[in-house]
């Protein structure tokens, strides 16, 4: 095998490895991003639930005074 052919083969192998690594990192990033989105959404839902419970409690307090 000529030196030039060997270098081309090595470059192709390295490029393939880099692409696999890039895809793996992108997949990890997507998973973490989705996890963070779920976490933020859950916090918002919990906050709304807390506010609704407080609103019901205050409404019942007001209704009891009438």
Helices and strands as residue ranges (DSSP letters): H 3-65
